[in-house]
Amino acid sequence: MGFLDKITEEVIAEVKEKLGKKKSLINAIKTAKGVPVIAEIKWVSPSVGKIRERENALDIAKAMIRGGAIGLSVLTEKKFFMGDPSLITELKKEIDAPILYKNFVVHPYQIFEAFSSGADAVLLIVRVLKDRLQEFMKLADELGMESLVEVFDEKDVELALSAGADFIGINNRDLDTFQVDLSRTERLINLIPEEVIVVSESGISTKEDVIKVVTAGADAILVGTSIMKSPNPEEKVRELVGAFE
């Protein structure tokens, strides 16, 4: 074997090892005990302003996992949400659960950024990507990451399904008006095939909210603000996970 062949073989092995380290958020949802909760770490939101004083994110993440969260979502957008992809890298050193890179993805660079940060899944917004959605899903898949495809209305659902999405997030918050409407999950989920995993996102803060969207057919929920605002994130997650108890 020549030197070039040898070094190529080593690089291929290294790449395969990195790809193989990704964890499945979908599998975590399917095997969850109680309501599958993806808990989100964010300090600021344009809709509510400051959510929580910055503190040790790892401590909060560990509390969320102890409370029963099956995965984490990390806001990485810097200007409006004061996030940073490096937080995923920091959390990955000690958190075994799958982590979602959440940003307004507009360029393939961000998919590579998600991968290099250690993320297991990436959020792709249909309304942002439109006819480029499939291209971005394919790139994420090639890097071993799952794509949580976010929809807002019926047209978004149609585009997501035509692109082959098997993991869809229904955002209950209108990002133009910031108004929350949980009935959005109830309405749109009827357009999505049963085999597609559906996550209800935004505006979920009480057990009653959880029961409403899960009863409508959501397979999981993604919750940020109400958990981050809680003085005890662990107990808040536990409350949502056990909503049907």
C-alpha positions in Angstrom: 0.0 0.0 0.0 1.4 3.4 -1.0 1.6 6.4 1.3 -1.4 8.1 -0.3 -3.6 5.0 0.0 -2.6 4.6 3.6 -3.3 8.1 4.6 -6.6 8.1 2.7 -7.6 5.0 4.6 -6.8 6.6 7.9 -8.8 9.8 7.0 -11.8 7.7 5.9 -11.7 5.8 9.2 -11.5 9.1 11.2 -14.4 10.6 9.3 -16.5 7.4 9.8 -15.7 7.5 13.5 -16.9 11.1 13.8 -20.1 10.4 11.8 -20.8 7.3 14.0 -20.8 9.3 17.2 -24.0 11.1 16.4 -27.0 10.2 18.6 -30.6 9.9 17.3 -33.1 12.4 18.6 -35.8 10.4 16.8 -34.9 7.2 18.6 -34.8 9.1 21.9 -38.4 10.2 21.3 -39.5 6.7 20.4 -38.0 5.1 23.5 -38.9 7.8 26.0 -40.7 7.1 29.3 -43.4 9.7 29.7 -43.8 12.6 27.4 -40.7 13.1 25.3 -39.4 16.6 26.2 -36.7 18.4 24.2 -35.6 21.1 26.7 -34.1 24.2 25.2 -31.3 26.4 26.5 -31.7 30.1 25.7 -31.0 33.2 27.6 -32.9 35.8 25.5 -35.8 35.8 23.1 -37.1 38.6 20.9 -40.6 37.7 21.9 -40.1 38.0 25.7 -36.7 39.7 26.2 -34.4 38.4 28.9 -35.4 34.9 30.0 -32.8 34.1 32.5 -29.5 35.5 33.8 -26.5 33.8 32.2 -25.1 31.1 34.5 -23.5 27.7 34.2 -25.2 26.2 31.1 -23.9 22.8 31.9 -25.5 22.8 35.4 -28.9 23.7 33.7 -28.5 21.1 31.0 -27.7 18.4 33.6 -30.8 19.5 35.6 -32.9 19.2 32.5 -31.7 15.7 31.8 -32.2 14.7 35.5 -35.8 15.9 35.1 -36.3 13.5 32.2 -35.6 15.5 29.1 -34.7 13.1 26.2 -32.6 15.7 24.4 -31.6 19.3 24.4 -32.1 22.2 21.9 -29.4 24.9 21.9 -30.1 28.3 20.4 -26.9 29.3 18.6 -28.1 32.5 16.9 -25.9 35.3 18.3 -27.5 38.7 17.5 -31.1 38.2 18.6 -30.8 35.2 21.0 -27.3 35.7 22.3 -26.5 32.1 21.6 -23.2 30.5 20.5 -22.4 27.1 18.7 -19.5 26.6 21.1 -22.1 25.9 23.9 -23.0 22.7 22.1 -19.3 21.7 22.1 -19.1 22.4 25.8 -22.2 20.5 26.7 -21.2 17.5 24.5 -18.2 16.9 26.8 -20.5 15.8 29.6 -24.0 15.3 28.2 -24.9 12.0 26.6 -28.3 13.0 25.3 -28.8 14.1 21.6 -28.5 17.9 21.0 -30.3 20.0 18.4 -28.5 22.9 16.7 -31.2 25.6 16.6 -30.6 28.6 14.3 -32.0 30.2 11.2 -30.1 28.1 8.8 -29.6 29.9 5.5 -26.2 28.6 4.3 -24.5 25.2 4.1 -21.7 26.6 6.3 -24.1 26.4 9.2 -24.7 22.7 8.6 -21.0 22.1 8.8 -20.9 24.4 11.9 -23.6 22.3 13.5 -21.6 19.1 12.7 -18.3 20.4 14.0 -19.9 21.7 17.2 -21.0 18.2 18.0 -24.7 18.6 17.3 -26.8 15.5 16.5 -29.6 17.2 14.7 -30.2 20.5 13.0 -33.3 22.7 12.7 -34.3 23.6 9.2 -37.1 26.1 8.7 -39.2 25.5 5.6 -40.2 29.2 5.3 -36.6 30.2 5.3 -35.2 27.5 2.9 -38.2 26.9 0.6 -37.1 25.0 -2.4 -33.6 24.5 -1.0 -34.9 22.4 1.9 -34.1 19.0 0.3 -30.5 20.1 -0.5 -29.9 21.1 3.2 -31.6 17.9 4.5 -29.3 15.8 2.2 -26.2 17.6 3.5 -27.2 17.1 7.1 -27.9 13.4 6.5 -24.5 12.9 4.8 -22.9 14.3 8.0 -24.9 11.9 10.1 -27.3 14.4 11.5 -31.1 14.4 11.6 -33.1 17.3 10.3 -36.0 18.7 12.4 -38.0 20.4 9.7 -40.0 23.3 11.0 -43.4 24.3 9.6 -45.9 27.1 10.3 -48.8 26.5 7.9 -50.3 24.1 5.4 -48.0 25.2 2.6 -45.0 24.5 4.7 -46.3 21.0 5.5 -46.7 20.3 1.8 -43.2 21.5 1.0 -41.7 19.5 4.0 -43.4 16.3 2.9 -42.5 16.7 -0.7 -38.8 17.1 0.3 -39.0 13.8 2.2 -39.1 15.1 5.8 -39.7 12.3 8.3 -39.1 14.6 11.4 -41.3 17.7 11.5 -41.6 20.4 14.1 -44.8 22.5 14.2 -44.0 26.0 15.6 -47.0 27.3 17.5 -45.5 30.8 17.5 -45.9 33.0 14.5 -42.4 34.6 14.1 -43.8 37.6 12.4 -46.3 38.6 15.1 -44.9 36.4 18.0 -48.5 35.3 18.7 -48.8 31.7 20.1 -51.6 29.4 19.1 -51.5 25.8 20.2 -54.3 24.9 17.9 -51.8 25.2 15.1 -50.5 21.8 16.2 -54.0 20.4 16.3 -54.7 21.8 12.8 -51.5 20.9 10.9 -50.9 17.5 12.4 -53.9 16.2 10.5 -52.0 16.8 7.3 -48.9 14.8 8.3 -48.7 11.0 7.9 -48.6 9.0 11.1 -45.1 7.6 10.4 -43.6 11.1 10.5 -42.3 12.0 13.9 -43.9 15.4 15.0 -42.7 17.8 17.6 -44.9 20.6 18.9 -42.8 23.7 19.5 -43.2 27.0 21.4 -45.9 28.3 23.8 -46.0 25.1 25.9 -45.7 25.9 29.6 -48.2 23.9 31.6 -49.3 20.2 31.9 -52.6 21.2 30.2 -50.7 22.6 27.2 -48.7 19.3 27.0 -51.9 17.2 27.2 -53.5 19.3 24.5 -50.8 18.9 21.9 -49.9 15.3 22.7 -53.6 14.3 22.6 -53.7 16.0 19.2 -51.0 13.6 18.0 -47.6 15.2 18.7 -44.9 12.7 19.4 -42.8 15.1 21.4 -42.6 18.7 22.6 -39.9 21.3 22.5 -39.9 23.7 25.4 -37.6 26.5 26.2 -38.9 29.7 27.9 -41.1 28.1 30.6 -38.2 25.7 31.7 -35.5 28.4 31.5 -37.7 30.8 33.5 -38.4 28.3 36.2 -36.3 28.6 39.4 -36.0 24.8 39.3 -35.6 23.6 35.7 -35.3 20.0 36.8 -38.7 20.0 38.5 -40.3 21.9 35.6 -39.1 19.3 33.1 -40.3 16.5 35.4 -43.7 18.2 35.5 -44.0 18.3 31.7 -42.7 14.8 31.3 -45.3 13.5 33.7 -48.2 15.5 32.4 -50.4 12.4 32.0 -49.6 10.9 35.4 
